[in-house]
Amino acid sequence: MMCIRSEIIGLGHCLPEKILTNDDLSQMVETSDEWIRTRTGICSRHIATTETTSVIAGKAVENAIKNAGLTPSDVDVFILATITPDNTTPSTAAKIARNLGFRHGVPAFDISAACSGFVYALTLADNMIRLGQAKTAVVAGAECLSKIVDWTDRNTCVLFGDGAGAAVLRAVEGEGTNKDTGVLSTRIYADGEQYESLGTNGGVSSTQSSGFVVMNGKEVFKHAVVCLSEAAQTVMNDAGVVKEDVDWLIPHQANIRIIDSVAERLEIDKDKVIVALDHHGNTSAASIPLALSENYASGRIKKGQLLVLTAMGAGFTWGGVCVRL
């Protein structure tokens, strides 16, 4: 039976120019390259200086649209996942839509699902395309987490970085099998019982400030491994594929120990796992599209390959996507 699929036809990313290494951090807080590297797998991260989220996200979106061979006037909907918007309101997506020249009336909005943001955004865009409400969608994840990090707290400041990634989706007709190109299955979840385990200690209506990132590391690790693994397995089951069919697992880039544990639980060879946190750090909503775009641009990820994306973040929120590129 023929069906409408959301095919990824363009990818783009952007990283701030400034690079902060572990050695640089050791001059700021009591830590060392060895301490950070062995516990997290992170060696360096990019840090925004004059750039705002709209700037790096805008460049990623512009690159993705060009990569797709389209122009901004072709876009029917734009969804930006971020927890570090330029302003509380209006949305950063609206600002980017204006700056890039999207058509008048095209919906553009932000969503806040932390590290799961891109998976949430991709799910929403896929649903809109399958319902016939859009033919071409742009989804992006972008963060300037350095703006909400306490640079005196070595337990958190070593983890995060800034960056942006974007994807262009277009409606295509598929046969309704897992051999189709495009998004094959999506799942998103949340559990407010874990609200205090990961987040910021501020907010507009509570402290009139953004606050800094705080987390219960043990609780996050425990839930992350389970949630990431189960979401990945569920979308694989929904799509009717098995681990041997998967070309690449692209998990949220939070911690190498979490990534390794997820691959082990799924019984997916580590050679099939995309790891980018060594030079990006944890970029929250940007981590998956950034890793995807970067590895596609390098030729490592190729058209026709089957990808499983899985993420978990504050909320807790989590989810997965199975897509054939």
Backbone hydrogen bonds in HBPLUS format (Angstrom, degrees):
<---DONOR---> <-ACCEPTOR-->    atom                        ^
c    i                          cat <-CA-CA->   ^        H-A-AA   ^      H-
h    n   atom  resd res      DA  || num        DHA   H-A  angle D-A-AA Bond
n    s   type  num  typ     dist DA aas  dist angle  dist       angle   num
A0003-CYS N   A0174-GLY O   2.84 MM 171  5.20 155.0  1.90 135.8 140.9     1
A0174-GLY N   A0003-CYS O   2.66 MM 171  5.20 172.1  1.66 164.3 166.1     2
A0005-ARG N   A0172-VAL O   2.78 MM 167  5.28 171.5  1.79 160.8 163.8     3
A0172-VAL N   A0005-ARG O   2.93 MM 167  5.28 157.5  1.98 146.9 151.9     4
A0183-VAL N   A0006-SER O   2.93 MM 177  5.42 145.1  2.06 128.2 136.1     5
A0007-GLU N   A0170-ARG O   2.95 MM 163  5.31 159.6  1.99 152.2 146.6     6
A0170-ARG N   A0007-GLU O   2.86 MM 163  5.31 152.0  1.94 143.6 152.2     7
A0009-ILE N   A0168-VAL O   2.84 MM 159  5.70 153.1  1.91 155.4 164.1     8
A0168-VAL N   A0010-GLY O   2.84 MM 158  4.89 155.6  1.90 140.4 142.2     9
A0012-GLY N   A0166-ALA O   3.05 MM 154  5.23 151.1  2.14 143.5 142.5    10
A0166-ALA N   A0012-GLY O   2.80 MM 154  5.23 152.4  1.87 159.2 156.5    11
A0014-CYS N   A0164-ALA O   2.95 MM 150  5.27 154.4  2.02 144.1 143.9    12
A0164-ALA N   A0014-CYS O   2.99 MM 150  5.27 141.2  2.14 160.3 164.5    13
A0047-ILE N   A0018-LYS O   2.91 MM  29  5.41 156.9  1.96 140.1 147.1    14
A0020-LEU N   A0045-ARG O   2.75 MM  25  5.42 173.3  1.76 172.7 174.0    15
A0045-ARG N   A0020-LEU O   3.05 MM  25  5.42 145.0  2.17 135.2 145.9    16
A0025-LEU N   A0021-THR O   3.06 MM   4  6.44 153.6  2.13 145.7 152.5    17
A0022-ASN N   A0043-CYS O   3.07 MM  21  5.74 136.0  2.27 166.3 154.5    18
A0026-SER N   A0022-ASN O   2.98 MM   4  6.29 140.9  2.14 142.8 153.5    19
A0027-GLN N   A0024-ASP O   3.07 MM   3  5.48 153.8  2.14 107.9 116.1    20
A0028-MET N   A0025-LEU O   2.83 MM   3  5.04 154.2  1.89 107.7 116.5    21
A0029-VAL N   A0025-LEU O   2.96 MM   4  6.21 159.1  2.01 169.4 173.7    22
A0031-THR N   A0029-VAL O   2.95 MM   2  5.82 110.7  2.44 115.7  99.1    23
A0036-ILE N   A0032-SER O   3.09 MM   4  6.34 166.6  2.11 156.8 159.2    24
A0037-ARG N   A0033-ASP O   2.83 MM   4  5.86 168.1  1.85 155.6 159.5    25
A0038-THR N   A0034-GLU O   2.98 MM   4  5.87 169.2  1.99 148.8 152.1    26
A0040-THR N   A0036-ILE O   2.87 MM   4  5.78 145.8  1.99 153.4 161.6    27
A0041-GLY N   A0037-ARG O   2.84 MM   4  4.52 135.4  2.04 115.0 128.6    28
A0256-ILE N   A0040-THR O   2.81 MM 216  5.47 169.8  1.82 134.9 138.3    29
A0043-CYS N   A0278-ASP O   2.77 MM 235  5.02 156.6  1.83 125.7 132.2    30
A0044-SER N   A0278-ASP O   3.00 MM 234  6.36 148.7  2.11 148.0 157.3    31
A0162-ASP N   A0046-HIS O   2.82 MM 116  5.53 161.4  1.86 153.9 158.2    32
A0055-VAL N   A0052-THR O   3.06 MM   3  5.27 127.3  2.35 100.7 114.3    33
A0056-ILE N   A0052-THR O   3.26 MM   4  6.68 164.3  2.28 163.6 163.6    34
A0057-ALA N   A0053-THR O   2.88 MM   4  5.83 161.0  1.91 153.2 159.7    35
A0058-GLY N   A0054-SER O   2.86 MM   4  5.55 147.1  1.97 126.7 136.8    36
A0059-LYS N   A0055-VAL O   3.13 MM   4  6.35 153.3  2.20 143.2 149.2    37
A0060-ALA N   A0056-ILE O   3.08 MM   4  6.30 157.2  2.13 144.0 150.2    38
A0061-VAL N   A0057-ALA O   2.88 MM   4  6.10 163.4  1.91 156.0 160.2    39
A0062-GLU N   A0058-GLY O   2.88 MM   4  6.02 161.0  1.92 145.4 151.3    40
A0063-ASN N   A0059-LYS O   2.89 MM   4  6.04 158.7  1.94 146.2 151.9    41
A0064-ALA N   A0060-ALA O   2.94 MM   4  6.16 153.0  2.01 145.1 152.7    42
A0065-ILE N   A0061-VAL O   2.92 MM   4  6.17 161.4  1.96 155.7 160.0    43
A0066-LYS N   A0062-GLU O   3.05 MM   4  6.25 160.6  2.09 147.6 152.9    44
A0067-ASN N   A0063-ASN O   2.86 MM   4  6.02 154.2  1.93 144.6 152.5    45
A0068-ALA N   A0064-ALA O   2.97 MM   4  6.20 136.3  2.16 140.1 151.3    46
A0068-ALA N   A0065-ILE O   3.21 MM   3  5.09 127.7  2.50  90.6 104.0    47
A0070-LEU N   A0065-ILE O   3.06 MM   5  5.45 165.6  2.08 162.6 158.0    48
A0069-GLY N   A0066-LYS O   2.94 MM   3  5.04 152.7  2.02 102.9 111.8    49
A0074-ASP N   A0071-THR O   2.91 MM   3  5.62 167.2  1.93 125.7 130.0    50
A0075-VAL N   A0072-PRO O   3.24 MM   3  5.65 165.0  2.27 113.1 117.5    51
A0076-ASP N   A0136-THR O   2.84 MM  60  5.36 160.6  1.88 146.8 152.1    52
A0138-VAL N   A0077-VAL O   2.95 MM  61  6.37 161.0  1.99 157.9 164.1    53
A0078-PHE N   A0107-PRO O   2.95 MM  29  6.33 157.9  2.00 155.6 162.3    54
A0109-PHE N   A0078-PHE O   3.12 MM  31  6.67 150.9  2.21 157.2 164.0    55
A0079-ILE N   A0138-VAL O   2.95 MM  59  6.39 161.5  1.99 161.6 166.8    56
A0140-ALA N   A0079-ILE O   2.99 MM  61  6.45 148.8  2.09 158.9 165.8    57
A0080-LEU N   A0109-PHE O   2.98 MM  29  6.27 166.5  2.00 151.2 155.5    58
A0111-ILE N   A0080-LEU O   2.86 MM  31  6.27 141.9  2.01 150.7 155.1    59
A0081-ALA N   A0140-ALA O   2.77 MM  59  6.06 169.9  1.78 152.7 156.0    60
A0142-ALA N   A0081-ALA O   3.08 MM  61  6.49 158.8  2.13 168.6 172.9    61
A0082-THR N   A0111-ILE O   3.18 MM  29  6.47 157.5  2.23 164.3 170.8    62
A0095-LYS N   A0091-SER O   3.40 MM   4  6.76 151.2  2.49 138.3 145.2    63
A0096-ILE N   A0092-THR O   3.00 MM   4  6.30 157.9  2.05 150.6 156.0    64
A0097-ALA N   A0093-ALA O   2.84 MM   4  6.06 159.0  1.89 150.4 156.8    65
A0098-ARG N   A0094-ALA O   3.02 MM   4  6.24 153.5  2.09 143.3 149.6    66
A0099-ASN N   A0095-LYS O   2.93 MM   4  6.19 162.5  1.96 147.2 152.3    67
A0100-LEU N   A0096-ILE O   2.85 MM   4  5.99 154.0  1.92 155.9 161.4    68
A0101-GLY N   A0097-ALA O   3.01 MM   4  5.89 124.4  2.33 133.3 145.9    69
A0102-PHE N   A0097-ALA O   2.96 MM   5  5.14 167.9  1.98 149.0 151.9    70
A0101-GLY N   A0098-ARG O   3.29 MM   3  5.18 139.3  2.46  94.0 105.3    71
A0106-VAL N   A0103-ARG O   3.29 MM   3  5.80 167.9  2.31 132.0 132.5    72
A0116-SER N   A0113-ALA O   3.11 MM   3  5.43 145.6  2.24 139.5 134.0    73
A0117-GLY N   A0114-ALA O   2.92 MM   3  5.32 161.6  1.95 121.6 124.8    74
A0120-TYR N   A0116-SER O   2.98 MM   4  6.23 159.4  2.02 158.7 165.5    75
A0121-ALA N   A0117-GLY O   2.82 MM   4  6.05 163.9  1.85 153.0 157.5    76
A0122-LEU N   A0118-PHE O   2.82 MM   4  5.94 161.1  1.86 150.0 155.1    77
A0123-THR N   A0119-VAL O   3.02 MM   4  6.12 151.2  2.11 140.4 148.1    78
A0124-LEU N   A0120-TYR O   2.99 MM   4  6.31 159.8  2.03 153.5 158.4    79
A0125-ALA N   A0121-ALA O   2.95 MM   4  6.17 167.1  1.96 153.4 156.8    80
A0126-ASP N   A0122-LEU O   2.94 MM   4  6.01 158.0  1.98 144.2 150.6    81
A0127-ASN N   A0123-THR O   3.02 MM   4  6.23 157.7  2.07 147.4 153.1    82
A0128-MET N   A0124-LEU O   3.04 MM   4  6.32 157.1  2.09 149.4 155.4    83
A0129-ILE N   A0125-ALA O   2.96 MM   4  6.22 156.6  2.02 150.1 156.4    84
A0130-ARG N   A0126-ASP O   2.92 MM   4  6.12 165.7  1.94 153.2 157.1    85
A0131-LEU N   A0127-ASN O   2.97 MM   4  6.08 141.0  2.13 142.8 153.0    86
A0133-GLN N   A0128-MET O   2.86 MM   5  5.13 143.9  1.99 164.9 161.2    87
A0132-GLY N   A0129-ILE O   3.04 MM   3  5.12 155.2  2.10 103.5 111.3    88
A0171-ALA N   A0135-LYS O   2.81 MM  36  5.06 151.1  1.89 146.8 153.4    89
A0137-ALA N   A0169-LEU O   2.81 MM  32  5.05 159.1  1.85 143.9 151.2    90
A0169-LEU N   A0137-ALA O   2.71 MM  32  5.05 169.7  1.72 157.6 161.2    91
A0139-VAL N   A0167-ALA O   2.95 MM  28  5.45 164.8  1.97 159.9 164.8    92
A0167-ALA N   A0139-VAL O   2.82 MM  28  5.45 158.1  1.87 162.8 169.7    93
A0141-GLY N   A0165-GLY O   2.92 MM  24  5.54 159.7  1.97 160.1 165.8    94
A0165-GLY N   A0141-GLY O   2.95 MM  24  5.54 155.8  2.00 156.4 164.4    95
A0143-GLU N   A0163-GLY O   2.99 MM  20  5.76 161.8  2.03 165.3 171.0    96
A0163-GLY N   A0143-GLU O   3.13 MM  20  5.76 154.6  2.19 150.9 157.4    97
A0147-LYS N   A0144-CYS O   3.09 MM   3  5.94 166.4  2.11 121.6 125.8    98
A0148-ILE N   A0145-LEU O   2.94 MM   3  5.43 159.1  1.98 115.2 121.7    99
A0213-VAL N   A0148-ILE O   2.83 MM  65  6.12 143.1  1.97 165.5 176.6   100
A0153-ASP N   A0150-ASP O   3.02 MM   3  5.57 168.2  2.04 120.8 124.2   101
A0156-THR N   A0153-ASP O   3.21 MM   3  5.84 154.0  2.28 115.1 121.5   102
A0157-CYS N   A0153-ASP O   2.92 MM   4  5.88 168.7  1.93 174.1 174.2   103
A0159-LEU N   A0156-THR O   3.03 MM   3  5.56 160.1  2.07 119.0 125.3   104
A0282-ASN N   A0159-LEU O   2.75 MM 123  5.80 168.8  1.76 155.2 158.5   105
A0161-GLY N   A0282-ASN O   3.06 MM 121  5.67 152.9  2.13 127.6 126.3   106
A0180-ASP N   A0177-THR O   3.16 MM   3  5.74 167.8  2.18 115.5 119.0   107
A0182-GLY N   A0324-ARG O   2.78 MM 142  5.07 163.7  1.81 138.4 144.0   108
A0324-ARG N   A0182-GLY O   2.91 MM 142  5.07 165.3  1.94 138.9 137.1   109
A0184-LEU N   A0322-CYS O   2.77 MM 138  5.51 157.9  1.82 150.3 157.6   110
A0185-SER N   A0322-CYS O   3.27 MM 137  5.24 151.8  2.36 142.3 142.7   111
A0322-CYS N   A0185-SER O   2.92 MM 137  5.24 164.5  1.94 150.4 152.4   112
A0187-ARG N   A0320-GLY O   2.99 MM 133  5.36 148.1  2.10 155.9 154.6   113
A0320-GLY N   A0187-ARG O   2.86 MM 133  5.36 150.0  1.95 145.9 154.2   114
A0189-TYR N   A0318-TRP O   2.72 MM 129  5.24 151.7  1.80 167.0 162.8   115
A0318-TRP N   A0189-TYR O   3.12 MM 129  5.24 158.1  2.17 127.9 128.7   116
A0191-ASP N   A0316-PHE O   2.78 MM 125  5.15 148.8  1.87 149.7 154.7   117
A0194-GLN N   A0191-ASP O   3.18 MM   3  6.13 171.1  2.19 125.0 127.5   118
A0195-TYR N   A0192-GLY O   3.05 MM   3  5.02 150.4  2.14 117.4 114.6   119
A0197-SER N   A0194-GLN O   3.03 MM   3  5.38 156.4  2.09 113.8 121.3   120
A0216-ASN N   A0197-SER O   2.75 MM  19  5.11 154.6  1.81 155.6 153.4   121
A0199-GLY N   A0214-VAL O   3.04 MM  15  5.65 157.7  2.09 168.7 169.7   122
A0214-VAL N   A0199-GLY O   2.78 MM  15  5.65 162.1  1.81 151.2 154.9   123
A0201-ASN N   A0212-PHE O   2.99 MM  11  5.70 143.5  2.12 142.6 150.7   124
A0203-GLY N   A0209-SER O   2.70 MM   6  5.30  91.7  2.48 153.2 170.0   125
A0206-SER N   A0203-GLY O   3.25 MM   3  5.29 137.1  2.45  98.5 110.4   126
A0207-THR N   A0203-GLY O   2.86 MM   4  5.42 156.1  1.92 144.5 152.5   127
A0208-GLN N   A0203-GLY O   2.89 MM   5  5.80 125.5  2.20 154.0 151.3   128
A0220-VAL N   A0216-ASN O   2.95 MM   4  6.16 163.3  1.98 162.2 167.8   129
A0221-PHE N   A0217-GLY O   2.95 MM   4  6.10 166.1  1.97 150.9 154.7   130
A0222-LYS N   A0218-LYS O   3.05 MM   4  6.19 168.5  2.06 148.1 151.3   131
A0223-HIS N   A0219-GLU O   3.12 MM   4  6.28 170.1  2.13 151.0 153.3   132
A0224-ALA N   A0220-VAL O   2.79 MM   4  5.77 156.0  1.84 152.1 160.2   133
A0225-VAL N   A0221-PHE O   3.23 MM   4  6.35 170.9  2.24 157.0 156.1   134
A0227-CYS N   A0223-HIS O   2.79 MM   4  5.85 173.1  1.79 163.5 165.6   135
A0228-LEU N   A0224-ALA O   2.87 MM   4  5.73 167.3  1.89 151.2 155.6   136
A0229-SER N   A0225-VAL O   3.21 MM   4  6.08 159.2  2.25 136.0 142.3   137
A0230-GLU N   A0226-VAL O   2.89 MM   4  6.00 169.2  1.90 156.0 159.5   138
A0231-ALA N   A0227-CYS O   2.95 MM   4  5.96 162.3  1.98 148.5 153.6   139
A0232-ALA N   A0228-LEU O   3.09 MM   4  6.16 160.3  2.13 143.5 149.1   140
A0233-GLN N   A0229-SER O   2.93 MM   4  6.14 163.1  1.96 151.8 156.7   141
A0234-THR N   A0230-GLU O   2.89 MM   4  5.98 153.5  1.96 144.9 152.4   142
A0235-VAL N   A0231-ALA O   3.10 MM   4  6.35 165.0  2.12 152.2 154.4   143
A0236-MET N   A0232-ALA O   3.09 MM   4  6.26 148.5  2.20 143.6 152.8   144
A0237-ASN N   A0233-GLN O   2.90 MM   4  6.13 155.5  1.96 146.1 152.8   145
A0238-ASP N   A0234-THR O   2.82 MM   4  6.08 160.3  1.85 151.6 157.4   146
A0239-ALA N   A0235-VAL O   3.01 MM   4  6.05 147.3  2.12 135.4 143.3   147
A0240-GLY N   A0236-MET O   2.99 MM   4  6.08 116.3  2.41 134.9 150.9   148
A0241-VAL N   A0236-MET O   2.95 MM   5  5.24 171.6  1.96 153.1 153.0   149
A0240-GLY N   A0237-ASN O   3.06 MM   3  4.98 143.8  2.19  96.6 107.8   150
A0245-ASP N   A0242-VAL O   2.83 MM   3  5.48 149.2  1.93 119.2 128.6   151
A0246-VAL N   A0243-LYS O   3.19 MM   3  5.36 146.9  2.31 103.2 112.3   152
A0247-ASP N   A0306-LEU O   2.91 MM  59  5.21 148.3  2.01 135.9 146.3   153
A0248-TRP N   A0306-LEU O   3.19 MM  58  6.60 156.1  2.25 156.9 159.1   154
A0308-VAL N   A0248-TRP O   2.98 MM  60  6.45 151.9  2.06 157.1 165.1   155
A0249-LEU N   A0272-LYS O   2.79 MM  23  6.15 159.1  1.83 160.6 167.1   156
A0274-ILE N   A0249-LEU O   2.95 MM  25  6.24 165.4  1.97 161.9 166.0   157
A0250-ILE N   A0308-VAL O   2.79 MM  58  6.05 171.3  1.80 159.9 162.7   158
A0310-THR N   A0250-ILE O   3.32 MM  60  6.62 152.4  2.40 135.6 136.7   159
A0252-HIS N   A0310-THR O   2.80 MM  58  6.23 130.5  2.05 157.8 167.2   160
A0258-ILE N   A0255-ASN O   3.09 MM   3  5.34 122.5  2.44 103.1 116.8   161
A0259-ILE N   A0255-ASN O   3.05 MM   4  6.37 166.0  2.07 157.1 160.8   162
A0260-ASP N   A0256-ILE O   2.90 MM   4  6.01 165.2  1.92 147.4 151.4   163
A0261-SER N   A0257-ARG O   3.04 MM   4  6.09 153.0  2.11 138.0 145.4   164
A0262-VAL N   A0258-ILE O   2.93 MM   4  6.16 153.7  2.00 153.2 160.1   165
A0263-ALA N   A0259-ILE O   3.06 MM   4  6.31 166.9  2.08 153.8 156.9   166
A0264-GLU N   A0260-ASP O   3.02 MM   4  6.20 153.1  2.10 142.7 150.3   167
A0265-ARG N   A0261-SER O   2.96 MM   4  6.19 158.7  2.01 146.3 151.5   168
A0266-LEU N   A0262-VAL O   2.97 MM   4  6.19 153.0  2.05 151.6 159.0   169
A0267-GLU N   A0263-ALA O   2.92 MM   4  5.85 112.3  2.39 132.8 149.3   170
A0268-ILE N   A0263-ALA O   2.97 MM   5  5.14 161.1  2.00 149.7 153.0   171
A0267-GLU N   A0264-GLU O   3.13 MM   3  4.87 144.9  2.26  94.2 104.8   172
A0272-LYS N   A0269-ASP O   2.86 MM   3  5.55 163.4  1.89 121.0 126.6   173
A0273-VAL N   A0270-LYS O   3.16 MM   3  5.15 161.9  2.19 109.7 110.2   174
A0279-HIS N   A0276-ALA O   3.23 MM   3  6.12 149.9  2.33 123.1 127.3   175
A0280-HIS N   A0276-ALA O   3.14 MM   4  6.12 124.5  2.46 138.6 152.2   176
A0281-GLY N   A0277-LEU O   2.86 MM   4  4.39 154.3  1.92 114.4 121.6   177
A0286-ALA N   A0283-THR O   2.98 MM   3  5.29 152.6  2.05 138.6 132.8   178
A0287-SER N   A0284-SER O   3.01 MM   3  5.58 160.9  2.05 121.0 126.7   179
A0290-LEU N   A0286-ALA O   2.90 MM   4  5.68 152.6  1.97 154.6 163.0   180
A0291-ALA N   A0287-SER O   3.06 MM   4  6.06 160.7  2.10 139.5 144.8   181
A0292-LEU N   A0288-ILE O   2.86 MM   4  5.99 161.0  1.89 155.3 161.3   182
A0293-SER N   A0289-PRO O   2.89 MM   4  5.90 169.1  1.90 143.9 147.3   183
A0294-GLU N   A0290-LEU O   3.00 MM   4  5.99 165.6  2.02 147.6 152.3   184
A0295-ASN N   A0291-ALA O   3.08 MM   4  6.07 162.2  2.12 142.7 147.6   185
A0296-TYR N   A0292-LEU O   2.94 MM   4  6.05 139.2  2.11 143.0 154.6   186
A0297-ALA N   A0293-SER O   2.88 MM   4  6.01 160.7  1.92 150.9 156.0   187
A0298-SER N   A0294-GLU O   3.13 MM   4  6.34 142.9  2.27 137.4 146.9   188
A0300-ARG N   A0295-ASN O   2.98 MM   5  5.33 122.8  2.32 160.2 173.0   189
A0301-ILE N   A0295-ASN O   3.05 MM   6  5.60 168.6  2.06 122.0 124.3   190
A0299-GLY N   A0296-TYR O   3.07 MM   3  5.12 147.7  2.17 100.3 110.3   191
A0305-GLN N   A0302-LYS O   3.23 MM   3  5.91 158.8  2.28 136.7 138.5   192
A0325-LEU N   A0305-GLN O   2.85 MM  20  5.48 151.2  1.93 170.1 162.5   193
A0307-LEU N   A0323-VAL O   2.79 MM  16  5.33 175.2  1.79 161.1 162.7   194
A0323-VAL N   A0307-LEU O   2.97 MM  16  5.33 164.5  2.00 152.1 157.2   195
A0309-LEU N   A0321-VAL O   2.80 MM  12  5.03 165.5  1.82 153.8 158.3   196
A0321-VAL N   A0309-LEU O   2.85 MM  12  5.03 149.9  1.94 141.3 145.7   197
A0311-ALA N   A0319-GLY O   3.06 MM   8  5.69 160.7  2.10 153.5 158.0   198
A0319-GLY N   A0311-ALA O   3.01 MM   8  5.69 144.9  2.14 157.7 159.0   199
A0313-GLY N   A0317-THR O   2.76 MM   4  5.25 160.3  1.79 149.9 154.7   200
A0317-THR N   A0313-GLY O   2.93 MM   4  5.25 155.8  1.99 127.3 133.7   201
